[in-house]
Amino acid sequence: MARSVLITGCSSGIGLAAAQSLRARGWLVIAAARKTGDVARLEAEGFAAVRIDHHDSASIAEGFAQAVTLAGGRLDALFNNGGHGMPGAAEDLPRGALEEVFASNLFGVHELTTHAIRHMRAQAAGRIVMHSSVVGFTPLKWRAAYVATKHALEGLTNTMRIELRGSGIHVATLNTGPVTSGFRNNSMAQFDRWIDAEQSPHAEFYRVKWTARREAGRDRFELGPDAVVRKLIHALESPRPRRRYYITTPAYLAAVLTRVLPGAAQDWIVGRL
């Protein structure tokens, strides 16, 4: 019987690339998306698909139950890929913006994962892969909300991994740097919705440098979604999966620098980015 995996955030980008690649490798893929229109499109492309909205507990419970049914009663893996960014300086973030991005990137992810753990405990086996970021272990200016959610996700995941030792469930983290997807455009939409740029002490930065950044296109270190999928495949299929996978040059460099440099030096480097 084919191994089964539930992947969130499959409407585009990394989630869709992961779904397509794993299906080609013989996995039974249950592709999840937040919007019903995207679920219908995924079904039209031949995927078993469910609706999961991290802001909606009912959709999480129902979507997971449907995924288990579609998998024939046994779900072997979960790839927590769904979420979104929220650019803006820390002091410009209203509480509502912070609550929304935490609901998407942490609370909903955690809720779905607890459903998966209960199911995997019963079968004494499973793989859970959390899609974090390079900012899960290092800060980055103008990304305070996103940084906060990924730091929180890292702490939650590290604790969970230790607590699940001996259960047959392995938990891995992907720390991704710049990767081509719709993530940047979706994040900019959140900025436009929540940040009062003209009233900010950083108004000049937002008008000049921020506008240039959002129109710049690809980052020079940016890789395609396949770079993430390669590491995901190892995390799901290897008999000895790693605890953590770094993806893109910036992620590797940041990992080294956070180990060898004092905090003041790290702040100076990040402050110049």
Phi, psi and omega in degrees: 000139182295142173293149184240146180217138173259126181239126177266162178068043185266008182295333182193183170058225187295317181300315180293318178297320178296317180298316181293317182291316181292324175299318179295335179271004175099003177284147167275110185260126170256110186266126181250144176216162184277325185262140181298326178297322178290324176299315179297320179295319178296321177296322179294335178273006175094006179272147161288127188223148179222158176264124174225119178245117183299344178272357189231105182300322181297318181291329178293311181295314181293317180297321179293316179300319178295321180298317179297318178298315179297332180275004179079021177096353179226115176255119186273333186207155175228127173249106179279090184254337186290151178154179178209165180269173178205086182291163177130148177295151183305317184288346180266358185275116171288157182304320182300322179295317180294318178297321182293316183287329175291322177299320182284315191264345182229301188296313179293321177299314180297316182298315178296319182296323179294324174299316181295320181297315179301317179294315183288329175298320181296330180260359176061029179193152176164161176236132174237125180241121179263129177268099178262217186198167171301330179281004172288340179230001176214146180280167175211130182302148174068017179226034191305314183294315180295317177302315181298317180293322182285325173299317179295319179297321179297315179296317179297314182294316180300317179294316180300317181300318180292317181294334183267004178301133180087356182271347187089359180256123178255135180244126180235156180238133172258120176257098186262138171266210183293120180226140181294123177191184176275006186299318183297314180295320178296322179294320179296326177296324177292321177301312181297328181285320194252333189263124175273082190298322184290335180266002184276149171299342180260022185303319181296319177298313180299320183291322189258288187289321181294319177298319179295320180295318184286344178258002188283338182084218186295142169285147184293338177263007187289136176246168178278168180302335181299335178295323177287318183298322179301316180289323178299317180300318178297316181297328182270328190251338184291140175292342178230071181293152180276164174286326189215143179231124175267138184228124184087154181303314179303325180293316178296315181297316180297322179298319179291313184296323180290340178274324190257339184261146173292161184302320181297321179292320177298316179299320182295317181293311181297325180295340180265356181283000000 
